[in-house]
Amino acid sequence: MREADRWAVSEVSNQPNGYCPDIDSWSAVARALDDVGLERPSGFTHEVVFRRCPGCEEHNIVREDGG
């Protein structure tokens, strides 16, 4: 998004197409955004947890709340 006279990142998710990065990947995302001088959130704004199915070995989004 445009913020005053510069660009900033307002939202970041770890749910891309074709790749399922762990939530621990935030440090790499933050470092890349910091390296190019973009303001950013303090973490993923839309955090997604993935789990590999032991039967078919596909990645699935974990949708349970753990409670």
ABEGO torsion letter per residue (X at the ends): XBBEABBBBABBBABBBGBBBBAAAAAAAAAAAAAAGBBBBABBABBBBBBBBAAAGBBBBBABAGX
